[in-house]
């Protein structure tokens, strides 16, 4: 049981023993949506010491964050933007660096808590490095666990690290499993808002523009995850991630569409009890839970008013309009490199859609065709994961070019 047995328990003693000193923090992906919300929560500088901040391309924001937090190191992943970072941090005493190797080196710095929020497969190497060197890793990069689940969980076990889920749904399940009694559950339920096309027809979805697909009715998220929500590919990725985190087969993981986005996850126990975690749809809540775990910290998130919400609706997802969920279950049953192919092909397809090279419905179709082409090759090492990922991207890119033509 990855979270309740392998991952959480080894790190608990260190967290409690060191509670009196400032916690050292590293944020991988500090300039993205999760990263900026994490920084909002740090607040009291006396409680936290920032070791490293890692951004992608927004060097100006990264420099501002590093200066405000007194970080020891700031790293920009894209070397083209390094001159801006270096200039803004000149004479500040804050070290700076750039490129993929520097990102991994930043993740290797010893830190009490690391936020792993670099999206996509690019987040896999630094996340693994943080697991090997850190005490607690808050995982916001679902693709890393999807692509290299066995590799990552072996690293967690070998390092005695603590892996804490940041995704609101997995964090909800984690909270509902507070007693750690995972052997006595029947199933878990991940909820989904349904995205902007919850009630749309296939014809409307076929004609959907990126601008329309990016308008999520509830959550405020980055472009990639907003499109994943619109296709429900994010829920497919979360089903795969939940199977890894909680050591469950896919038939024990259900999905319910819940447009109010108030109930984030439910655990059904064998005695008939159902435990759920509720809260306003605000990512600061699960981020704060992982930041303070096993304690709690105050946030500025809006408090849930059930009387104002007045009703909670639930419905089964439509796998005809949202085939990503069906594909995710097929991928879990296939095993091997199929999850990595699913994730990589989706990244390519989403990028093609955002750049208007393919249509909205072509996203899931591209993923399906890539899976059919490549099957489920064995993946035993990080190198084989990357090889499968690269091949999936090549095939998916070829398919999206065919659609564009």
C-alpha positions in Angstrom: 0.0 0.0 0.0 2.1 2.8 -1.3 0.8 5.7 0.8 -0.3 4.1 4.1 2.5 1.6 4.4 5.5 2.3 2.3 5.4 6.0 1.8 3.9 7.9 4.8 5.1 6.0 7.8 8.9 6.2 7.3 8.9 10.0 7.2 6.7 10.6 10.2 9.3 10.5 12.9 11.6 13.0 11.2 8.7 15.4 10.6 7.7 15.4 14.3 11.3 15.5 15.7 12.2 18.5 13.6 9.0 20.5 14.2 10.7 23.2 16.3 13.1 24.4 13.5 12.2 26.1 10.2 11.2 23.6 7.5 13.4 23.6 4.4 11.4 23.8 1.2 12.0 23.2 -2.5 9.4 24.0 -5.1 9.8 22.4 -8.5 7.5 24.3 -10.8 7.3 27.4 -8.7 6.0 29.7 -11.5 3.1 27.4 -12.5 -0.4 27.3 -11.0 0.4 24.9 -8.2 3.7 26.5 -7.5 2.4 30.0 -7.1 -0.4 28.8 -4.8 2.2 26.9 -2.7 4.1 30.2 -2.3 0.9 31.9 -1.2 0.8 29.5 1.7 4.3 29.9 3.0 3.6 33.2 4.6 5.6 33.3 7.8 9.3 33.3 6.8 10.3 32.1 10.3 8.6 28.8 9.7 10.1 28.0 6.3 13.5 28.3 4.7 13.4 28.0 0.9 16.3 26.0 -0.5 15.4 26.1 -4.2 12.8 27.3 -6.7 12.6 25.9 -10.2 10.6 27.5 -13.0 10.1 26.8 -16.7 10.3 29.9 -18.8 9.0 32.8 -16.7 12.4 34.1 -15.5 11.0 37.4 -14.2 8.4 35.8 -11.9 11.0 33.2 -10.8 13.4 36.0 -9.8 10.7 37.9 -8.0 9.7 34.7 -6.0 13.4 34.0 -5.1 13.9 37.5 -3.9 10.7 37.6 -1.9 11.3 34.3 -0.2 15.1 34.6 0.2 15.7 31.4 -1.7 19.2 29.9 -1.8 18.9 28.9 -5.4 16.8 29.7 -8.5 16.8 27.5 -11.6 15.2 28.2 -14.9 14.6 25.1 -17.0 14.8 26.8 -20.4 18.3 28.2 -20.9 17.0 30.8 -23.4 15.6 32.7 -20.4 18.6 32.4 -18.1 20.0 35.9 -18.9 16.9 37.5 -17.5 17.1 35.5 -14.3 20.8 36.1 -13.9 20.5 39.8 -14.3 17.6 40.1 -11.9 19.4 38.2 -9.2 22.7 39.9 -9.6 24.2 41.0 -6.2 21.3 39.4 -4.4 23.3 36.5 -3.0 20.9 34.0 -4.5 22.6 31.4 -6.8 21.1 30.8 -10.2 21.4 28.1 -12.9 19.6 26.8 -16.0 18.9 23.7 -18.0 17.6 20.2 -17.2 20.8 19.1 -15.3 20.5 22.1 -13.0 16.8 21.3 -12.4 17.7 17.8 -11.2 20.6 19.2 -9.1 18.1 21.5 -7.4 15.8 18.6 -6.6 18.8 16.8 -5.1 19.3 19.4 -2.4 18.4 18.1 1.0 15.0 19.5 1.9 12.4 18.6 4.5 9.6 19.0 1.9 9.6 19.3 -1.9 6.7 20.3 -4.0 6.9 18.3 -7.3 4.8 20.4 -9.7 6.6 20.3 -13.0 4.0 19.0 -15.4 4.4 16.2 -17.8 7.2 13.7 -18.3 9.7 16.5 -17.8 8.9 16.4 -14.1 9.9 12.7 -13.8 13.7 13.0 -13.3 13.6 15.9 -10.7 10.8 14.2 -8.9 12.7 11.0 -8.6 15.8 12.9 -7.5 13.7 14.6 -4.8 12.4 11.3 -3.6 16.0 9.9 -3.3 17.2 12.9 -1.3 14.1 14.5 0.4 12.1 13.6 3.4 8.6 14.5 2.1 7.6 14.9 -1.5 4.2 16.5 -2.3 3.3 15.0 -5.7 1.4 17.3 -8.0 2.8 15.8 -11.2 0.4 12.9 -11.9 2.2 12.0 -15.1 5.3 11.1 -13.3 3.6 8.3 -11.3 1.5 7.3 -14.3 4.6 6.9 -16.5 7.0 5.3 -14.0 4.8 4.1 -11.2 6.8 1.0 -10.3 10.1 2.8 -10.7 9.0 5.7 -8.5 7.4 3.6 -5.8 10.6 1.4 -5.5 12.6 4.7 -5.1 10.2 5.8 -2.3 10.6 2.5 -0.5 14.4 2.4 -0.8 14.8 6.0 0.4 12.2 5.7 3.2 10.7 8.8 1.7 7.2 10.3 2.3 5.0 10.6 -0.8 2.0 12.9 -0.3 -0.7 13.4 -3.0 -1.6 16.9 -4.0 -4.3 16.2 -6.6 -7.5 17.2 -4.8 -9.0 13.7 -5.5 -6.1 11.7 -4.2 -5.6 14.0 -1.3 -9.2 13.5 -0.4 -8.8 9.7 -0.5 -5.7 10.0 1.6 -7.6 12.1 4.2 -10.5 9.6 4.2 -8.0 6.8 4.8 -6.7 8.6 8.0 -6.8 5.3 10.0 -4.7 3.6 7.4 -7.1 0.7 7.2 -6.8 0.2 3.4 -7.3 -3.5 3.6 -10.9 -3.0 4.8 -12.2 -0.9 1.9 -14.5 -2.0 -0.9 -13.6 0.8 -3.3 -12.7 4.4 -3.7 -14.5 7.0 -5.7 -12.8 9.9 -7.5 -15.1 12.8 -8.4 -15.0 14.8 -11.6 -16.6 18.2 -12.3 -17.4 17.1 -15.9 -15.5 20.1 -17.3 -17.0 22.6 -19.8 -18.5 19.9 -22.0 -20.4 17.9 -19.3 -23.7 18.4 -21.1 -22.4 19.1 -24.6 -23.3 16.9 -27.6 -20.7 15.1 -29.6 -21.4 17.6 -32.4 -20.7 20.5 -30.1 -17.5 18.9 -28.8 -16.3 18.2 -32.3 -16.6 21.9 -33.1 -15.0 23.1 -29.8 -12.3 25.6 -29.9 -9.3 25.8 -27.5 -10.8 29.0 -26.1 -14.0 27.2 -25.3 -12.3 24.2 -23.9 -10.1 26.3 -21.5 -13.1 27.8 -19.8 -13.5 25.4 -16.8 -16.7 26.0 -14.9 -15.2 25.6 -11.4 -11.5 25.2 -11.2 -8.7 27.7 -12.1 -5.9 25.7 -13.7 -3.2 25.8 -16.3 -3.9 25.3 -20.0 -2.8 21.6 -20.2 -4.7 20.4 -17.2 -7.8 22.5 -18.2 -7.9 20.6 -21.5 -7.4 17.3 -19.7 -10.4 18.2 -17.6 -12.4 19.0 -20.7 -11.6 15.6 -22.2 -11.7 13.9 -18.8 -8.2 12.6 -19.6 -7.2 14.0 -16.3 -9.6 11.6 -14.6 -8.1 8.8 -16.6 -4.7 9.7 -15.4 -6.0 10.0 -11.8 -7.5 6.5 -12.0 -4.1 5.2 -13.0 -2.4 7.2 -10.3 -4.8 6.1 -7.7 -4.1 2.4 -8.6 -0.4 3.1 -8.0 -0.8 5.1 -4.8 -3.3 2.9 -3.0 -2.4 -0.5 -4.5 -5.9 -1.0 -6.0 -7.0 -2.8 -9.2 -9.0 -0.7 -11.6 -12.3 -2.4 -10.8 -12.0 -0.9 -7.2 -11.7 2.6 -8.5 -14.9 4.4 -9.6 -15.5 7.8 -11.0 -18.6 10.0 -10.5 -19.3 13.3 -12.1 -20.1 15.9 -9.5 -20.5 19.3 -11.0 -20.5 21.2 -7.7 -16.9 20.0 -7.0 -17.5 20.0 -3.3 -17.0 16.3 -2.6 -13.5 15.4 -3.8 -13.2 11.7 -3.0 -15.0 8.9 -1.2 -13.9 5.7 0.5 -16.4 2.8 0.7 -15.6 0.4 3.6 -16.7 -3.2 4.0 -18.9 -2.4 6.9 -21.1 -0.1 4.8 -19.5 3.1 5.9 -18.7 5.8 3.4 -16.1 8.5 4.3 -15.8 11.5 2.1 -13.6 14.6 2.1 -15.4 17.9 1.3 -14.1 21.4 0.7 -14.3 24.4 -1.5 -12.8 23.8 -5.0 -9.5 25.5 -4.1 -6.1 23.8 -4.6 -4.7 25.6 -1.7 -6.5 23.2 0.6 -4.8 20.0 -0.6 -1.5 21.8 -1.0 -1.7 23.1 2.6 -2.6 19.6 3.8 0.6 18.2 2.4 2.7 21.2 3.5 1.6 20.8 7.1 1.1 17.0 7.3 0.6 15.4 9.8 -0.7 18.7 11.2 -2.9 21.4 9.8 -2.3 25.0 8.7 -4.7 27.8 8.2 -5.5 28.9 4.6 -7.4 31.7 3.1 -9.6 29.3 1.1 -13.3 30.0 1.2 -15.0 28.0 3.9 -17.6 25.5 2.6 -21.2 26.6 3.2 -23.4 23.5 2.6 -26.6 25.5 3.1 -25.5 27.9 0.3 -24.5 25.0 -2.0 -27.9 23.5 -1.1 -27.6 20.4 -3.3 -25.0 17.9 -4.4 -25.4 16.1 -7.7 -23.7 12.9 -8.9 -23.9 11.1 -12.2 -22.1 8.3 -14.0 -19.6 9.6 -16.6 -20.5 9.1 -20.3 -17.6 7.0 -21.7 -18.9 7.5 -25.3 -18.4 11.2 -25.2 -15.4 10.9 -22.9 -13.5 7.8 -24.1 -10.4 8.8 -22.1 -11.9 7.0 -19.1 -12.3 3.7 -21.0 -8.8 4.0 -22.4 -7.4 4.5 -18.9 -8.9 1.3 -17.6 -7.7 -0.6 -20.7 -4.2 0.8 -20.0 -4.2 -0.3 -16.4 -5.2 -3.8 -17.4 -2.6 -3.9 -20.1 0.2 -2.7 -17.7 3.8 -2.4 -18.8 4.5 0.8 -20.8 0.8 1.4 -21.7 0.3 4.1 -19.0 3.4 6.0 -20.2 2.1 5.8 -23.8 -1.3 7.1 -22.7 0.3 10.1 -20.9 2.8 11.0 -23.6 0.4 10.7 -26.5 -2.0 12.9 -24.6 0.6 15.6 -24.1 1.3 15.7 -27.8 -2.4 15.7 -28.7 -3.2 18.5 -26.2 -0.4 20.7 -27.6 -1.7 20.1 -31.1 -5.2 21.0 -30.1 -4.1 24.2 -28.3 -2.2 25.2 -31.5 -5.3 24.4 -33.6 -3.7 21.6 -35.6 -6.3 19.0 -34.5 -9.9 19.0 -33.3 -11.1 18.5 -29.7 -12.3 14.9 -30.3 -9.0 14.1 -32.0 -7.2 14.2 -28.7 -8.6 11.0 -27.4 -8.5 9.4 -30.8 -4.8 10.2 -31.1 -4.2 8.6 -27.7 -6.2 5.5 -28.7 -4.4 5.1 -32.0 -1.0 5.5 -30.4 -1.9 2.8 -27.9 -3.0 0.5 -30.6 0.2 1.0 -32.5 2.6 0.5 -29.6 0.8 -1.9 -27.3 2.2 -2.4 -23.8 6.0 -2.8 -23.9 7.9 -3.8 -20.7 9.3 -0.9 -18.6 11.7 -1.9 -15.8 14.0 1.1 -15.6 13.8 4.9 -16.0 15.7 4.6 -19.3 13.1 2.2 -20.7 10.3 4.6 -19.5 11.9 7.4 -21.4 12.4 5.3 -24.5 8.7 4.3 -24.5 7.7 7.9 -23.8 9.8 9.2 -26.7 8.4 6.6 -29.1 4.8 7.4 -28.1 5.5 11.1 -28.7 6.9 10.3 -32.1 3.8 8.2 -33.1 1.4 10.7 -31.7 3.1 13.6 -33.4 2.8 11.8 -36.7 -0.9 11.1 -36.1 -1.6 14.8 -35.3 0.2 15.9 -38.5 -2.0 13.5 -40.4 -5.1 15.1 -38.9 -3.8 18.5 -39.7 -3.2 17.5 -43.3 
